[in-house]
């Protein structure tokens, strides 16, 4: 049998599948790891906390009514309104900062009532904040839990856009405790039913969003926990007992 010529060897080499082609490459552990990452890259704890903190921020910045309590501005229905009445009366921040917090909610409120945008200069008149400096501080001092909780809610919502944390949950629980204390124990005493505290069902949505905005890393906690010694002390020998 005659040996194959150069042309026959070249044709046979071209027909043989190349071992360096990507289809013939064996699936190693790297490919399996990439597939696992694609499958497990869905709803992680970090992603859920980010979405929950954004939803909580929208609830506050759009001024969705969560409760109804008396305040220096008359009646406040959101933590932003409680915080704004305190900032205006104490002059902690410039008026432009307070108006920037109130403006998104004022737009939503005006669009639901009439198709018109509120004026920047009329925001304090809309929220009855022009006379907040002259109002008595006793109304807010009687509800310190709601006041402090509103501060934490607003600060936590602003910080939660960048880094979600526990501040929103702490503020929401403080507000709920203040409302429950007033409803159960009747403190402060209020004879006017129109000025009494009222809770809207939307506060449950805010509580759920605040709770889900907390991230908890089990692996990090397990690594950071110090080792616990389980060794028991040696029992005394029989000779030491005889002595």
PASEBA-1860 file (N, C-alpha, C; in nm, 3 decimals):
! residues 243
1> XXXXXXXX> 0.086/-0.120/0.000/0.000/0.000/0.000/0.088/0.122/0.000 ~ 0.060/0.215/-0.092/0.146/0.334/-0.108/0.120/0.430/0.006 ~ 0.228/0.496/0.053/0.209/0.593/0.162/0.127/0.711/0.112 ~ 0.048/0.778/0.204/-0.034/0.892/0.161/0.054/1.009/0.117 ~ 0.003/1.076/0.017/0.076/1.190/-0.035/0.055/1.312/0.055 ~ 0.122/1.422/0.018/0.112/1.545/0.098/-0.028/1.603/0.092 ~ -0.094/1.594/-0.028/-0.230/1.649/-0.039/-0.328/1.569/0.046 ~ -0.314/1.436/0.049/-0.404/1.354/0.130/-0.387/1.382/0.278
9> XXXXXXXX> -0.261/1.403/0.323/-0.239/1.435/0.464/-0.297/1.571/0.501 ~ -0.289/1.667/0.411/-0.346/1.800/0.438/-0.498/1.794/0.447 ~ -0.561/1.716/0.356/-0.707/1.702/0.359/-0.753/1.633/0.487 ~ -0.678/1.530/0.530/-0.715/1.461/0.653/-0.700/1.549/0.775 ~ -0.598/1.636/0.776/-0.579/1.728/0.888/-0.688/1.833/0.893 ~ -0.736/1.879/0.777/-0.843/1.978/0.773/-0.975/1.919/0.818 ~ -1.000/1.790/0.787/-1.126/1.726/0.826/-1.129/1.690/0.973 ~ -1.013/1.672/1.038/-1.008/1.634/1.178/-1.045/1.755/1.265
17> XXXXXXXX> -1.137/1.743/1.366/-1.173/1.858/1.452/-1.056/1.902/1.537 ~ -1.039/2.032/1.545/-0.926/2.089/1.619/-0.953/2.082/1.768 ~ -0.851/2.045/1.843/-0.865/2.035/1.989/-0.868/2.171/2.056 ~ -0.821/2.279/1.983/-0.821/2.412/2.042/-0.949/2.488/2.017 ~ -1.047/2.429/1.947/-1.172/2.500/1.918/-1.254/2.509/2.046 ~ -1.338/2.616/2.061/-1.414/2.632/2.186/-1.519/2.526/2.205 ~ -1.570/2.464/2.092/-1.674/2.362/2.108/-1.617/2.232/2.164 ~ -1.487/2.204/2.133/-1.427/2.080/2.181/-1.364/2.094/2.317
25> XXXXXXXX> -1.360/2.218/2.372/-1.296/2.238/2.501/-1.382/2.179/2.610 ~ -1.324/2.105/2.701/-1.403/2.044/2.808/-1.453/2.149/2.907 ~ -1.568/2.123/2.959/-1.626/2.214/3.056/-1.558/2.193/3.190 ~ -1.474/2.286/3.227/-1.400/2.273/3.352/-1.474/2.337/3.466 ~ -1.409/2.348/3.583/-1.473/2.408/3.700/-1.502/2.556/3.682 ~ -1.424/2.625/3.594/-1.449/2.766/3.571/-1.584/2.788/3.504 ~ -1.616/2.702/3.405/-1.745/2.715/3.336/-1.860/2.684/3.430 ~ -1.843/2.585/3.517/-1.948/2.551/3.613/-1.970/2.666/3.710
33> XXXXXXXX> -1.860/2.733/3.751/-1.873/2.845/3.844/-1.945/2.961/3.779 ~ -1.918/2.988/3.651/-1.987/3.096/3.580/-2.135/3.066/3.569 ~ -2.171/2.940/3.540/-2.311/2.904/3.532/-2.380/2.918/3.667 ~ -2.312/2.883/3.773/-2.373/2.898/3.905/-2.394/3.046/3.938 ~ -2.303/3.130/3.898/-2.321/3.272/3.925/-2.438/3.329/3.847 ~ -2.455/3.282/3.724/-2.568/3.330/3.646/-2.700/3.283/3.704 ~ -2.703/3.160/3.753/-2.827/3.107/3.810/-2.858/3.174/3.943 ~ -2.757/3.194/4.028/-2.780/3.249/4.161/-2.774/3.400/4.168
41> XXXXXXXX> -2.762/3.472/4.058/-2.754/3.617/4.062/-2.889/3.684/4.056 ~ -2.992/3.631/4.121/-3.125/3.687/4.118/-3.148/3.781/4.235 ~ -3.249/3.746/4.316/-3.288/3.831/4.428/-3.200/3.802/4.548 ~ -3.090/3.872/4.557/-3.002/3.860/4.671/-3.048/3.954/4.782 ~ -2.990/3.935/4.902/-3.027/4.019/5.016/-2.989/4.165/4.992 ~ -2.876/4.187/4.927/-2.834/4.323/4.899/-2.928/4.393/4.802 ~ -2.972/4.321/4.699/-3.061/4.381/4.600/-3.199/4.410/4.659 ~ -3.248/4.320/4.744/-3.377/4.343/4.808/-3.371/4.465/4.898
49> XXXXXXXX> -3.262/4.481/4.972/-3.249/4.597/5.060/-3.243/4.727/4.982 ~ -3.178/4.726/4.866/-3.170/4.847/4.784/-3.308/4.886/4.733 ~ -3.384/4.789/4.682/-3.518/4.819/4.632/-3.611/4.863/4.745 ~ -3.599/4.800/4.861/-3.684/4.838/4.974/-3.652/4.978/5.024 ~ -3.524/5.014/5.028/-3.488/5.149/5.071/-3.534/5.254/4.972 ~ -3.532/5.222/4.843/-3.584/5.316/4.743/-3.734/5.333/4.754 ~ -3.805/5.223/4.780/-3.949/5.233/4.799/-3.983/5.316/4.923 ~ -3.905/5.299/5.029/-3.926/5.378/5.151/-3.898/5.526/5.124
57> XXXXXXXX> -3.796/5.553/5.046/-3.766/5.693/5.012/-3.879/5.756/4.932 ~ -3.939/5.682/4.840/-4.050/5.735/4.762/-4.172/5.760/4.850 ~ -4.197/5.671/4.947/-4.308/5.693/5.038/-4.294/5.823/5.116 ~ -4.172/5.853/5.157/-4.151/5.974/5.236/-4.144/6.099/5.150 ~ -4.069/6.093/5.039/-4.046/6.215/4.962/-4.173/6.258/4.887 ~ -4.258/6.162/4.851/-4.386/6.194/4.786/-4.495/6.225/4.888 ~ -4.462/6.214/5.016/-4.551/6.250/5.126/-4.682/6.172/5.122 ~ -4.668/6.039/5.113/-4.785/5.953/5.125/-4.829/5.955/5.271
65> XXXXXXXX> -4.955/5.984/5.302/-4.998/5.994/5.443/-4.977/5.863/5.518 ~ -4.907/5.871/5.629/-4.883/5.756/5.716/-4.960/5.766/5.848 ~ -4.978/5.888/5.897/-5.048/5.912/6.022/-5.104/6.053/6.020 ~ -5.172/6.088/6.127/-5.223/6.225/6.141/-5.211/6.265/6.287 ~ -5.125/6.363/6.312/-5.101/6.410/6.448/-5.097/6.563/6.447 ~ -5.132/6.626/6.558/-5.115/6.772/6.567/-4.967/6.808/6.575 ~ -4.930/6.918/6.513/-4.792/6.966/6.515/-4.795/7.118/6.509 ~ -4.679/7.178/6.499/-4.672/7.324/6.497/-4.734/7.383/6.371
73> XXXXXXXX> -4.740/7.305/6.266/-4.801/7.354/6.142/-4.952/7.329/6.139 ~ -5.008/7.275/6.246/-5.149/7.244/6.250/-5.171/7.095/6.259 ~ -5.169/7.027/6.144/-5.184/6.882/6.137/-5.082/6.829/6.038 ~ -5.003/6.729/6.082/-4.900/6.669/5.998/-4.939/6.523/5.971 ~ -4.916/6.481/5.848/-4.952/6.344/5.807/-4.832/6.262/5.763 ~ -4.715/6.320/5.756/-4.595/6.247/5.713/-4.478/6.288/5.801 ~ -4.374/6.204/5.810/-4.254/6.244/5.886/-4.186/6.368/5.830 ~ -4.195/6.390/5.699/-4.131/6.508/5.641/-4.200/6.635/5.689
81> XXXXXXXX> -4.332/6.632/5.703/-4.403/6.750/5.752/-4.369/6.779/5.898 ~ -4.358/6.675/5.979/-4.319/6.694/6.120/-4.178/6.750/6.129 ~ -4.086/6.695/6.049/-3.948/6.742/6.050/-3.939/6.885/5.997 ~ -4.014/6.916/5.892/-4.008/7.050/5.833/-4.061/7.156/5.930 ~ -4.166/7.124/6.004/-4.218/7.222/6.100/-4.115/7.252/6.209 ~ -4.038/7.149/6.249/-3.934/7.172/6.348/-3.817/7.250/6.292 ~ -3.778/7.219/6.169/-3.665/7.290/6.108/-3.696/7.436/6.083 ~ -3.820/7.465/6.045/-3.859/7.605/6.020/-3.869/7.681/6.151
89> XXXXXXXX> -3.928/7.620/6.252/-3.947/7.691/6.379/-3.815/7.715/6.452 ~ -3.722/7.621/6.442/-3.592/7.636/6.509/-3.485/7.699/6.422 ~ -3.513/7.716/6.293/-3.420/7.777/6.198/-3.286/7.703/6.196 ~ -3.293/7.569/6.192/-3.171/7.490/6.190/-3.108/7.492/6.051 ~ -3.190/7.475/5.947/-3.143/7.476/5.809/-3.204/7.596/5.736 ~ -3.143/7.638/5.626/-3.203/7.746/5.546/-3.339/7.706/5.491 ~ -3.426/7.802/5.463/-3.559/7.769/5.410/-3.555/7.695/5.277 ~ -3.448/7.717/5.197/-3.440/7.647/5.068/-3.428/7.497/5.086
97> XXXXXXXX> -3.360/7.451/5.191/-3.346/7.308/5.216/-3.481/7.247/5.253 ~ -3.557/7.316/5.335/-3.689/7.267/5.374/-3.783/7.264/5.254 ~ -3.776/7.365/5.171/-3.861/7.368/5.052/-3.825/7.257/4.955 ~ -3.696/7.224/4.947/-3.654/7.115/4.857/-3.711/6.981/4.903 ~ -3.727/6.961/5.034/-3.787/6.838/5.084/-3.938/6.835/5.061 ~ -4.001/6.951/5.068/-4.147/6.957/5.056/-4.196/6.963/4.912 ~ -4.112/7.005/4.820/-4.159/7.031/4.684/-4.208/6.906/4.611 ~ -4.140/6.790/4.615/-4.193/6.672/4.544/-4.331/6.631/4.592
105> XXXXXXXX> -4.353/6.633/4.722/-4.484/6.597/4.774/-4.590/6.701/4.738 ~ -4.549/6.828/4.733/-4.645/6.933/4.694/-4.687/6.917/4.548 ~ -4.595/6.872/4.463/-4.630/6.849/4.322/-4.733/6.738/4.311 ~ -4.711/6.626/4.382/-4.805/6.513/4.376/-4.941/6.554/4.432 ~ -4.941/6.629/4.541/-5.068/6.671/4.601/-5.145/6.766/4.510 ~ -5.073/6.857/4.445/-5.141/6.952/4.357/-5.191/6.886/4.229 ~ -5.117/6.786/4.178/-5.161/6.718/4.056/-5.284/6.630/4.081 ~ -5.298/6.578/4.201/-5.417/6.498/4.231/-5.541/6.585/4.247
113> XXXXXXXX> -5.522/6.709/4.290/-5.637/6.799/4.309/-5.666/6.880/4.183 ~ -5.563/6.939/4.126/-5.579/7.020/4.005/-5.449/7.014/3.926 ~ -5.461/7.027/3.796/-5.344/7.015/3.709/-5.268/7.148/3.712 ~ -5.183/7.164/3.809/-5.102/7.285/3.822/-4.988/7.255/3.917 ~ -4.872/7.312/3.887/-4.756/7.295/3.973/-4.755/7.405/4.079 ~ -4.722/7.371/4.202/-4.717/7.476/4.305/-4.596/7.567/4.286 ~ -4.611/7.687/4.330/-4.501/7.783/4.322/-4.403/7.760/4.436 ~ -4.278/7.785/4.403/-4.172/7.767/4.503/-4.191/7.861/4.621
121> XXXXXXXX> -4.235/7.981/4.594/-4.251/8.082/4.700/-4.375/8.057/4.786 ~ -4.468/7.974/4.740/-4.592/7.951/4.815/-4.589/7.822/4.896 ~ -4.476/7.754/4.905/-4.471/7.626/4.975/-4.501/7.640/5.124 ~ -4.445/7.742/5.188/-4.471/7.760/5.331/-4.616/7.796/5.358 ~ -4.680/7.867/5.265/-4.822/7.896/5.282/-4.908/7.772/5.262 ~ -4.867/7.685/5.170/-4.944/7.562/5.146/-4.941/7.471/5.269 ~ -4.824/7.459/5.332/-4.809/7.372/5.448/-4.826/7.444/5.581 ~ -4.870/7.568/5.576/-4.898/7.646/5.698/-4.775/7.658/5.787
129> XXXXXXXX> -4.661/7.685/5.725/-4.536/7.696/5.800/-4.491/7.841/5.822 ~ -4.570/7.936/5.775/-4.529/8.076/5.793/-4.537/8.120/5.939 ~ -4.631/8.062/6.013/-4.647/8.097/6.154/-4.595/7.987/6.246 ~ -4.512/7.899/6.193/-4.461/7.789/6.276/-4.367/7.838/6.385 ~ -4.299/7.951/6.362/-4.208/8.003/6.463/-4.283/8.050/6.587 ~ -4.403/8.104/6.568/-4.479/8.158/6.680/-4.566/8.053/6.749 ~ -4.571/7.932/6.693/-4.655/7.828/6.753/-4.590/7.774/6.879 ~ -4.674/7.721/6.967/-4.624/7.666/7.093/-4.553/7.533/7.070
137> XXXXXXXX> -4.444/7.514/7.145/-4.367/7.391/7.133/-4.421/7.278/7.218 ~ -4.528/7.304/7.294/-4.584/7.200/7.381/-4.643/7.087/7.299 ~ -4.697/7.119/7.180/-4.760/7.017/7.096/-4.658/6.911/7.054 ~ -4.538/6.955/7.021/-4.435/6.860/6.980/-4.368/6.792/7.099 ~ -4.355/6.863/7.211/-4.291/6.803/7.328/-4.377/6.692/7.388 ~ -4.508/6.698/7.368/-4.594/6.592/7.418/-4.582/6.464/7.335 ~ -4.525/6.476/7.217/-4.509/6.360/7.127/-4.362/6.348/7.085 ~ -4.277/6.328/7.181/-4.133/6.321/7.153/-4.098/6.198/7.070
145> XXXXXXXX> -4.168/6.087/7.090/-4.138/5.967/7.012/-4.165/5.989/6.863 ~ -4.278/6.053/6.834/-4.311/6.079/6.694/-4.214/6.180/6.634 ~ -4.176/6.280/6.713/-4.082/6.380/6.665/-3.946/6.321/6.636 ~ -3.892/6.245/6.733/-3.760/6.183/6.713/-3.766/6.077/6.603 ~ -3.874/5.999/6.599/-3.887/5.899/6.493/-3.895/5.960/6.355 ~ -3.959/6.075/6.343/-3.967/6.142/6.212/-3.830/6.189/6.166 ~ -3.749/6.238/6.260/-3.612/6.277/6.225/-3.534/6.156/6.172 ~ -3.544/6.044/6.242/-3.471/5.925/6.199/-3.525/5.872/6.065
153> XXXXXXXX> -3.655/5.881/6.045/-3.713/5.833/5.919/-3.661/5.913/5.800 ~ -3.661/6.045/5.813/-3.615/6.130/5.703/-3.465/6.112/5.679 ~ -3.386/6.111/5.786/-3.242/6.093/5.769/-3.209/5.955/5.714 ~ -3.278/5.852/5.762/-3.253/5.717/5.711/-3.294/5.700/5.567 ~ -3.403/5.766/5.525/-3.446/5.757/5.385/-3.346/5.824/5.292 ~ -3.289/5.937/5.336/-3.189/6.006/5.252/-3.059/5.928/5.246 ~ -3.015/5.874/5.359/-2.890/5.797/5.361/-2.909/5.661/5.294 ~ -3.031/5.606/5.302/-3.056/5.473/5.246/-3.044/5.465/5.096
161> XXXXXXXX> -3.049/5.577/5.026/-3.029/5.574/4.880/-2.887/5.528/4.848 ~ -2.791/5.570/4.930/-2.651/5.533/4.906/-2.616/5.405/4.979 ~ -2.652/5.396/5.106/-2.616/5.280/5.188/-2.732/5.248/5.281 ~ -2.814/5.147/5.248/-2.927/5.113/5.336/-2.878/5.067/5.473 ~ -2.954/5.108/5.576/-2.916/5.072/5.712/-3.037/5.053/5.801 ~ -3.015/5.057/5.932/-3.119/5.032/6.030/-3.186/5.159/6.079 ~ -3.146/5.275/6.031/-3.202/5.399/6.082/-3.350/5.414/6.048 ~ -3.389/5.371/5.928/-3.530/5.383/5.889/-3.619/5.294/5.975
169> XXXXXXXX> -3.573/5.173/6.006/-3.651/5.083/6.090/-3.664/5.138/6.232 ~ -3.556/5.193/6.285/-3.560/5.249/6.419/-3.655/5.369/6.425 ~ -3.651/5.456/6.323/-3.741/5.570/6.321/-3.887/5.529/6.306 ~ -3.914/5.431/6.221/-4.051/5.386/6.201/-4.107/5.323/6.328 ~ -4.025/5.244/6.398/-4.071/5.183/6.524/-4.097/5.289/6.631 ~ -4.017/5.394/6.633/-4.040/5.503/6.728/-4.173/5.574/6.700 ~ -4.200/5.600/6.572/-4.326/5.664/6.536/-4.445/5.576/6.574 ~ -4.436/5.447/6.545/-4.546/5.355/6.577/-4.567/5.347/6.727
177> XXXXXXXX> -4.458/5.345/6.804/-4.470/5.341/6.949/-4.537/5.467/7.002 ~ -4.503/5.583/6.947/-4.567/5.707/6.989/-4.716/5.709/6.959 ~ -4.754/5.656/6.843/-4.896/5.649/6.808/-4.971/5.549/6.895 ~ -4.909/5.434/6.922/-4.972/5.332/7.006/-4.987/5.382/7.149 ~ -4.887/5.452/7.199/-4.893/5.504/7.336/-5.005/5.605/7.351 ~ -5.022/5.689/7.249/-5.130/5.787/7.256/-5.267/5.722/7.243 ~ -5.276/5.615/7.164/-5.405/5.549/7.145/-5.444/5.464/7.266 ~ -5.347/5.395/7.327/-5.378/5.304/7.437/-5.386/5.375/7.571
185> XXXXXXXX> -5.284/5.458/7.599/-5.275/5.521/7.730/-5.337/5.660/7.735 ~ -5.374/5.713/7.619/-5.437/5.845/7.617/-5.344/5.957/7.658 ~ -5.217/5.946/7.624/-5.118/6.050/7.655/-5.056/6.100/7.525 ~ -5.069/6.232/7.501/-5.134/6.335/7.583/-5.286/6.332/7.572 ~ -5.352/6.384/7.674/-5.498/6.388/7.676/-5.546/6.492/7.577 ~ -5.637/6.452/7.488/-5.689/6.541/7.384/-5.841/6.525/7.381 ~ -5.912/6.635/7.412/-6.058/6.631/7.414/-6.119/6.654/7.277 ~ -6.044/6.712/7.184/-6.094/6.739/7.050/-6.070/6.617/6.962
193> XXXXXXXX> -6.176/6.550/6.911/-6.153/6.431/6.827/-6.088/6.462/6.693 ~ -6.105/6.585/6.644/-6.042/6.622/6.516/-5.892/6.639/6.528 ~ -5.842/6.660/6.651/-5.699/6.677/6.674/-5.633/6.552/6.730 ~ -5.704/6.443/6.735/-5.648/6.320/6.788/-5.563/6.251/6.683 ~ -5.477/6.160/6.728/-5.387/6.089/6.637/-5.465/5.983/6.560 ~ -5.422/5.962/6.438/-5.485/5.864/6.350/-5.376/5.796/6.269 ~ -5.392/5.664/6.247/-5.293/5.584/6.176/-5.353/5.536/6.045 ~ -5.282/5.559/5.936/-5.325/5.509/5.805/-5.266/5.370/5.780
201> XXXXXXXX> -5.333/5.289/5.699/-5.278/5.154/5.670/-5.144/5.157/5.596 ~ -5.112/5.268/5.534/-4.985/5.276/5.460/-4.863/5.268/5.551 ~ -4.882/5.287/5.681/-4.767/5.278/5.771/-4.715/5.135/5.778 ~ -4.801/5.035/5.751/-4.753/4.897/5.745/-4.660/4.876/5.626 ~ -4.690/4.941/5.513/-4.601/4.933/5.397/-4.465/4.994/5.430 ~ -4.469/5.107/5.500/-4.343/5.171/5.540/-4.264/5.082/5.636 ~ -4.332/5.014/5.727/-4.264/4.924/5.821/-4.202/4.806/5.748 ~ -4.272/4.749/5.652/-4.218/4.636/5.576/-4.096/4.679/5.494
209> XXXXXXXX> -4.105/4.794/5.430/-3.991/4.844/5.351/-3.872/4.874/5.441 ~ -3.897/4.930/5.559/-3.787/4.958/5.651/-3.722/4.830/5.702 ~ -3.802/4.728/5.726/-3.747/4.601/5.774/-3.667/4.530/5.664 ~ -3.716/4.535/5.541/-3.648/4.466/5.432/-3.526/4.542/5.382 ~ -3.509/4.666/5.422/-3.391/4.742/5.380/-3.266/4.706/5.458 ~ -3.279/4.621/5.558/-3.164/4.578/5.639/-3.099/4.459/5.571 ~ -2.970/4.465/5.554/-2.894/4.353/5.497/-2.829/4.275/5.610 ~ -2.829/4.144/5.594/-2.770/4.056/5.696/-2.686/3.952/5.626
217> XXXXXXXX> -2.555/3.956/5.649/-2.460/3.864/5.587/-2.425/3.755/5.686 ~ -2.473/3.633/5.658/-2.449/3.522/5.750/-2.303/3.480/5.749 ~ -2.240/3.478/5.631/-2.100/3.435/5.621/-2.008/3.531/5.696 ~ -2.035/3.660/5.685/-1.951/3.758/5.753/-1.966/3.746/5.904 ~ -2.086/3.719/5.951/-2.108/3.703/6.094/-2.039/3.579/6.147 ~ -2.042/3.471/6.067/-1.977/3.347/6.111/-1.825/3.363/6.117 ~ -1.768/3.441/6.025/-1.624/3.461/6.026/-1.581/3.552/6.141 ~ -1.663/3.652/6.171/-1.624/3.749/6.273/-1.648/3.700/6.414
225> XXXXXXXX> -1.726/3.592/6.431/-1.754/3.543/6.566/-1.630/3.477/6.623 ~ -1.590/3.509/6.747/-1.469/3.449/6.805/-1.490/3.304/6.839 ~ -1.385/3.224/6.835/-1.400/3.082/6.871/-1.429/3.066/7.019 ~ -1.515/2.973/7.048/-1.556/2.947/7.186/-1.486/2.819/7.234 ~ -1.422/2.826/7.346/-1.352/2.711/7.402/-1.452/2.620/7.473 ~ -1.447/2.492/7.436/-1.538/2.395/7.498/-1.462/2.296/7.587 ~ -1.336/2.323/7.612/-1.256/2.233/7.696/-1.298/2.244/7.841 ~ -1.311/2.133/7.906/-1.352/2.130/8.046/-1.228/2.121/8.135
233> XXXXXXXX> -1.233/2.181/8.250/-1.117/2.171/8.342/-1.100/2.028/8.391 ~ -0.974/1.991/8.412/-0.943/1.857/8.459/-0.991/1.837/8.602 ~ -1.046/1.719/8.627/-1.092/1.688/8.761/-0.972/1.659/8.852 ~ -0.989/1.693/8.974/-0.880/1.670/9.070/-0.862/1.519/9.091 ~ -0.740/1.481/9.110/-0.709/1.339/9.125/-0.748/1.289/9.263 ~ -0.745/1.158/9.277/-0.783/1.097/9.406/-0.679/1.129/9.513 ~ -0.552/1.144/9.477/-0.447/1.174/9.576/-0.468/1.312/9.637 ~ -0.507/1.410/9.552/-0.530/1.542/9.607/-0.650/1.545/9.701
241> XXX> -0.748/1.457/9.675/-0.861/1.450/9.765/-0.819/1.394/9.901 ~ -0.727/1.295/9.901/-0.685/1.236/10.029/-0.606/1.334/10.113 ~ -0.529/1.421/10.044/-0.454/1.523/10.118/-0.547/1.624/10.183
END
